[in-house]
Amino acid sequence: MAGDVLAYSGGGAVLSGDCHVVPPRNDRSLRNDGGVGRYDCAMTSKRRPVTYTTDAVVVRSSNLGEADRIITLVTPLHGLIRGVAKAARKPGSKLGGHLDLLRLVSVSVRETRTLHGFSQVSTIDGFRGLRDDLDRFSLASYISEMAEKFSVENGTNQPLFRLLTDGLGALEKTENPEMVIHFFEMRLLQLSGFAPELSRCVETGVELEPANHLYSAERGGLVNSESRPVGESALLPASLNTIKLLRFLSRTDVNQAEHMKAGEDEARQISRILRAQIHHVLDRGLRSEAFMDEVRARPGHANGNGNGSRDSQSSSRSESSSSS
């Protein structure tokens, strides 16, 4: 029983939680309850809401009503959390400033059956350097959306949370943001069990010779250039240097990754391969890709040198747009 029996009378046993048991019927020919009675209403026993405090990264924000916000968080122990920040858009709100996109915060969460409630928020790291640079902000939006899509509610994932916070911190300071992004993509695939196969042909299983090959997102790895699968057209070129860089990315850390140098062709191939693999795993693209690619396409954009546009107003406008 979901409730405790408080009393029993001819009318039934009353349970806590507004439920009661109908007593056994005397007419055995009409009785189908086994002689033990039956519950006559749905159990409505209530449990106390759970409240806890957790570190979290704000990965999504949208307006609700006139003054509230719906906030999505990635956390280390509770996975993806969605909740309402009451009055967060009102001037002087104690919550609003702390729950902006791409902030690492400490937040008290009150669990409910629908959207959770947030209170007592403090900022651990605001990653100010990402907000003052439109290039970095667009890349940070991309990795935060990836972290969101690879997270699940109530799913502990401390390695993914640590990867996200380390990635945001590295993006804030690195002079090679593009390679930090590729490190994040590779490590996220590895943590999620979708690490690309880079040593053997996924078509034949034979170890690959040092040469130019092809990459199949559908099969999750490299294909010998002489063993092209029949009927598969979505194969991407992977030069020998690209393969070497991918292998290095798969076994290095972010500090070494940001010092990697790649030619224009290799950088393009790495980007296409990792993005295609992520699309295949998620069965969709990411909304932030369009924003990131638009920023990259701006006149004078220096791809990968970290000298992005220092336009905090543009970043603020983009942040506002991303939260809607």
N, C-alpha and C positions, 0 to 999 in steps of 0.2 A: 504494500500500500504506500502511496505517496504521502499520505497524511496519517497522523496518529489517531487512533480511535479514542474519542472523547466520551462517548456514551452509547449505550445500545438500548433500544426500546422496541416495541412492536412496530414502530414506523421505520425502523432502520438504524444502522449504526452511523452516527454523525462523525465525519472525518474533518480534521483541520484542512483548510484549503477549499471549503465550500463543496465538498463531495460527500456522498453517503452511499451506503450499501443497501440494496433492496434485499430483504430477508428471503430465505428459501420459500418457494411456493409449496403448499400442502398437497396439491393435486399432482401426483407423480407422473400421470399420463400427459400432463401439459408442461411439465418442468423440463427444461433443457440446460439448467445451470449447474447440474451435478450436485445439487443439494447444498451448495455453499453460498448461494446468493450471487449478486452481480453488482457492478458499479453502475450507478444510474446517471452519472454526469462525468464530464471530462475533468481530469485532475487539474486543479488550478492552484496547487500549492506554490507559494512564492519563495524564492530564495533571495538572499540579500545581494544587491549588485556588488560586483568585485571591483575594487579600486586598487590601482598599482601605479608606480612611477617607473618610467623607462626612458632610456636614450632613444632618439629617433631622428631621422632625416625627413624633412618635408619634401615630398616629391610631386604633390599635386594640390591645387587649391581652386575652389570654385565658389561663387556667391550663392547664398541661400537666403531668400526673403529680402528684407530691407537692410539687415545689419549683420547677419550671421555668415559664416563660411563653412563649407564642407572641406575638410582637410584629409589628405591621405599621407600616411607615414610608413616608412620602412623602419622596422625595429629589429634588434638582434634576437630576442627571445619570443616575441609574439607575432612575428611575420608582418604582414600588411595590416594596417589598422586604418579604418575610415571612421571619422567622427565629426561632430559639429562643434565649432568654436563660437559660442554665443556672444553676440554683440562685438565680434572681432573687427567689424568695419566701422564701428563708431569711433569718433575722435577721442583720444585718450584711453582707448582700450588697452588693458594690461596683457591681452592675448595677441592682438593683431600683429604688432611689430615682431613678435617672436616666431610667429607661424608663417612667415614669408617663405617662398620657395627656396630650396637649397640651403636651408639652415639646419645645423645640428643642434638639437634642443634636448632638454630634459622636461618631460611633460607628465602630469598626472592624468591617468585615463580611468574613466568610470564606465564599465561595461554595461551595455543595455542590449535588448533584443534586436534593435535595429542599428542606428548609428550611435557610436559611443559618444561620451562627453569628455571634453578636455578642460583642464584647469591647471593653475599653478605652473605656468610654462616659464622656463629660463633658457637663454641662449648659451650654448657651450662654444660654438664656433659659427660665426655668421658668414664665413668665406667671402669677406668683402672684396677680395681681389677678383672674384668671379663677376660681381655686379658692376664693377668699374670697367670691364672689358667685354665688349659684345661678342667677340670671337670665343672667348673662354666661357662666357655664359651660355652660348648656344651649344657648345660641346658638353658642358655640365648638365644641361637640360636633357641631352641625348643619353648620357650614362645614367641619370636618375630615372628616366623612363624605362630604360632597360632593366634597372634594378627592380622597379615596380612590376614590370611584366613577368619577371622571373621569380617573384615572391608570391607567397600564398598566405591567406589569413590563418592565424594560429599556428604558423609553421616556423619553428625555430631555425634560424639560419645565420649564425654568428659570422661565418666566413664571408657570406655575401654582404652583410652589413659592414664588416671591416673593409672589404674591397671597395664599397661605395664611399666610405669616409676617407680612405686612403686615396682613392681616385680623385675626389673633390679637392683634397688638400694638395695633391700633386698638380692638378690642373691650375690651381691658383698661382703656382710659382714657377712651373716649368717653362723652359724655352723651347720645348718640343712637344706641344700639346697633342698633335696628331698621333704621335707614337704612344703617348699615355692612353689615348682612346683605344688604340689597337691592343694594347696590353690589357685594358679593361675588358674588351670584347672577348679576347682569348681566354682570360682567366674566368670570366663568367660562364663561358661554354664549358670549361673544365669542371667548375664547381657544380654545374647543373647536370653533369653526366653526358655532355654532348661534345666532348673534346674532339677536334678534327683529327683524322688519321693522316699522319704526315710521313710515315716510314714505309708503309706497304700499300700496294695498289688495292683499293677497295673492291675492284672488279675481279681480280685474279688471286689476291692474297700474297702475291710475290713481292719481296722486298724491292723497293725502287732503286734504280741506278741513278747516280748523279747526272741529271739532265733536266731539260724542260718537260713539264708534264701538264696535266689538266686537273681541274678541281670540280668535284660533283657535290653540291650541297645536299642533293637528295640522298646520296649514299654516305655523306659525311666525311669525305676525305679525298685524297689524291687518286687520280687514275693514270695509269701508264699511257703515254701518248699513243702507243701502239695497240692498246686494248680498249679503245673507245667503245662504250656500251652502245649496242644497236638501238636506235630510236630515241636516244637521249640527246637533246639539243642544248640544254642549259648547262653546258660545261664551260668553265672559266679558265683562261690561260694562267699558268703558274710557272714562271721562269725559274731556273736554278737558284738565282739570287733571292727571288721571292720565297722559295721553299726554305732556304737557309734562314731567312729572317723570321718566317713563321715558326720554325723549329726553335729558334732562339727565344722568341716571345713566349713559347709554350713552357719554357723551363727557367725563365729569369724572373726578377722582381721589378717593381715599378721604377726603382732608382736606376737600375741598369737599362731598363727599357727606354727611358727618356733620353738616354745618350746614344741610342741607335740612330744610324744614318741610313736613309733609303733614297735611291734615285727616284725620279718622277714616275717612271714606269713601274718600278717595284711598289712604290707607295700606292699607286692606283690599283694594282693587282691585289695587294693586301687588303685594301679597303673594300673592294668588290667581293673578295672571298669571304671575309669575316661577316660582312653585312648580309650576304646571301645565306650564309649558314644560320645566322640569327633569325632571318626571315623564315627560313624553313622550319626551325624549331618552334617559333611562335605562330607559324602559319599566317603571318601578316607583317606588314611594315610598321614603322613607328612614326607617330605624328611629328615628333621633334626632328626627324630627318629633313623635312622640307625646310624648316627654320634654319637648321645647321647648314644645309646646302646653299640656301639663299645668302647666308652670311659669307660663306666661302666664295661665292660667285661675285661678290662686290668688287668693283674696280680698285686695284691697288692692294687687294688682300694678299698677304704673304703667307702661303700655306705652310704651316708647321714651324715658323720661326718665332712664334710667341709674341710678335709685335702687332697684336690686334688693335682694333680701334678702341681708344680710350674714350668711350662715349657713354657715360653713366646714364644720361637721359634716355638714350636709345635702349640701353639694357633695362632700365626701369619700365619703359613702354613694352618691351618684349616680355618682361616678367608678368606684367599685368595681362597681356594678351594670352600668355601660356596658362594663366590661372583660370581663364574663363572656360 
